[in-house]
Amino acid sequence: MTGKFVIAKAKNDGIYFNLVAANGEIIATSEVYESKTNAQNGIESVRTNCVAGIEDQTVDGYETLKNPKFEIYKDKAGEFRYRLKASNGEIIASGEGYTTKQSVQNGIESIKTNAPTAEIVDKTAE
């Protein structure tokens, strides 16, 4: 079983998607889009760009990569996070906070494995 993209309604308004691994864990979340079509375009962008390299911003003197890219960074709470940027520099998916860099790297690998073939489940009518 592979992962799936789940499109859903945001609490306030709009549409977002999660990439969910086969074990049910959310591995990436999108921004909130104005329409389902925009969310579907975002999913296609994740599929296209998930082959990107990884820029580790947690190390001194890190190499700056061109977009598209995954960025690993530390948030204000000191947790490791990642975001996937499209070739235009827009953030198209991001992950939760992790306590270790290895967990972030595992999350990125899971996106690279799951996103290309993940089915799309539309829950906007629920």
C-alpha positions as CSV (number, residue, x, y, z in Angstrom):
1,M,0.0,0.0,0.0
2,T,1.3,3.4,-0.8
3,G,0.5,6.9,0.5
4,K,-2.4,9.1,-0.5
5,F,-3.1,12.8,-0.9
6,V,-6.2,13.8,1.0
7,I,-7.9,16.9,-0.1
8,A,-10.1,18.5,2.6
9,K,-11.9,21.7,3.6
10,A,-10.0,24.1,5.9
11,K,-11.7,25.1,9.2
12,N,-12.1,28.7,8.3
13,D,-12.4,28.6,4.5
14,G,-10.6,27.1,1.6
15,I,-9.1,23.8,0.6
16,Y,-5.8,22.1,1.6
17,F,-4.2,18.7,1.2
18,N,-2.2,16.3,3.3
19,L,0.2,13.6,2.0
20,V,-0.5,10.6,4.2
21,A,1.9,7.6,4.4
22,A,0.6,4.1,4.2
23,N,0.8,3.8,8.0
24,G,-1.7,6.8,8.3
25,E,0.9,9.3,9.4
26,I,0.7,12.8,7.8
27,I,4.1,13.5,6.2
28,A,3.3,16.8,4.4
29,T,0.7,19.5,4.5
30,S,-0.1,22.2,2.0
31,E,-1.1,25.8,2.4
32,V,-4.8,26.7,2.2
33,Y,-5.9,27.2,-1.3
34,E,-9.0,29.2,-2.6
35,S,-10.3,26.3,-4.7
36,K,-10.1,22.5,-5.1
37,T,-8.5,23.0,-8.6
38,N,-5.6,25.0,-7.0
39,A,-5.1,22.3,-4.4
40,Q,-5.0,19.7,-7.2
41,N,-2.4,21.8,-9.0
42,G,-0.5,21.9,-5.7
43,I,-0.5,18.1,-5.5
44,E,0.8,17.9,-9.1
45,S,3.5,20.4,-8.1
46,V,4.6,18.2,-5.1
47,R,4.7,15.2,-7.5
48,T,6.9,17.1,-10.0
49,N,9.2,18.7,-7.4
50,C,9.6,15.9,-4.8
51,V,12.8,14.7,-6.7
52,A,14.5,18.0,-5.6
53,G,17.7,18.1,-3.6
54,I,18.0,18.9,0.1
55,E,19.4,22.2,1.4
56,D,20.3,21.7,5.1
57,Q,20.1,25.1,6.7
58,T,21.0,23.7,10.1
59,V,24.7,23.4,9.3
60,D,27.1,26.3,9.1
61,G,28.2,27.3,5.5
62,Y,25.4,25.2,3.9
63,E,25.3,25.1,0.1
64,T,22.4,27.1,-1.2
65,L,20.5,25.1,-3.8
66,K,18.3,26.4,-6.6
67,N,14.6,25.8,-6.4
68,P,12.9,23.4,-6.5
69,K,14.4,22.1,-3.2
70,F,13.6,20.7,0.2
71,E,14.8,23.0,3.0
72,I,15.7,21.6,6.4
73,Y,15.6,24.2,9.2
74,K,15.1,24.7,12.9
75,D,11.9,26.5,14.1
76,K,11.7,28.8,17.1
77,A,11.0,25.9,19.4
78,G,14.3,24.3,18.3
79,E,12.6,21.5,16.3
80,F,13.7,20.3,12.9
81,R,11.3,21.0,10.0
82,Y,11.2,20.8,6.3
83,R,9.5,22.6,3.5
84,L,9.3,21.8,-0.2
85,K,9.7,24.8,-2.5
86,A,8.7,24.8,-6.2
87,S,10.9,26.1,-8.9
88,N,9.2,29.6,-8.4
89,G,10.2,29.6,-4.8
90,E,6.7,29.0,-3.4
91,I,6.3,26.7,-0.5
92,I,4.1,23.8,-1.7
93,A,4.3,21.5,1.3
94,S,5.8,21.4,4.8
95,G,6.2,19.0,7.6
96,E,5.6,18.9,11.3
97,G,8.4,19.6,13.9
98,Y,10.8,16.7,14.6
99,T,13.2,16.3,17.5
100,T,16.0,14.8,15.3
101,K,17.3,15.7,11.9
102,Q,17.2,12.0,11.0
103,S,13.4,12.1,11.5
104,V,13.1,15.0,9.1
105,Q,15.3,13.2,6.5
106,N,13.1,10.2,6.9
107,G,10.0,12.4,6.3
108,I,11.6,13.8,3.1
109,E,12.4,10.3,1.9
110,S,8.8,9.3,2.6
111,I,7.6,12.2,0.4
112,K,10.0,11.1,-2.4
113,T,8.7,7.6,-2.2
114,N,5.0,8.2,-1.7
115,A,4.1,11.4,-3.7
116,P,4.7,10.2,-7.3
117,T,2.1,7.4,-7.1
118,A,-0.1,8.5,-4.3
119,E,-3.8,8.3,-5.0
120,I,-6.0,11.4,-4.5
121,V,-8.8,11.1,-2.0
122,D,-11.3,14.0,-2.1
123,K,-13.0,14.6,1.3
124,T,-14.3,18.1,0.6
125,A,-17.9,16.8,0.3
126,E,-17.8,15.4,3.9
